[in-house]
Amino acid sequence: MKQSLKMVIFDMDGTIFKSNIDWREVKKKLDISIGKTILEDIMSESTYNKEKIGILERIERKNTLETSPFNGFSKLFAGLKKKYIKTALITNNNLSNSNYLLNKFSLDFDIVVTREMKMWKPRPDAMKYVFEKLNISPKNTISIGDSDFDIISSIESGIGKIYIKRKGIRGIIEENGIFYFNNYNDLYESLLIALN
């Protein structure tokens, strides 16, 4: 890893910041079509629904105003910056919420992709965009997320290593090529101590 890690791509909600949103309940409330993601169902050109978008944005904004980073995230982020490793944020949340949180907690990513760019996970488009913009190979990149969307988009874009935040994990557990963790201090040791 010492020679090869050049970039870390982060998800936002549930990965960097605590999230109290129950996405199953949100999908029910918005009456999302079976087999479609929320954004595909209410924000695509053919299905744009202003009323449902308003409901979604109110739910997300409430969570944004109440959230904070997970313990240990800031230490990891600062450590990556100190090692000159590029950082990217790819979120299906909107630009307003993303900017609010990044400014509030003084997080400076090299590149940020939000839903306004219409490259929604689980598609790999946003990751491919980041690789091209920063001229970094997916093989020299790891992704850190918390959902199946993050896993799918990472695999489909050829990411070298995938870390997923899950409750109840002690240390770092590898299953089928995916690394699961719950504590950013464990992740810090796994990533940054290996880079020393």
Order of alpha helices (4+ residues) and beta strands (2+ residues): beta-alpha-alpha-alpha-alpha-beta-alpha-beta-alpha-beta-alpha-beta-beta-beta-alpha
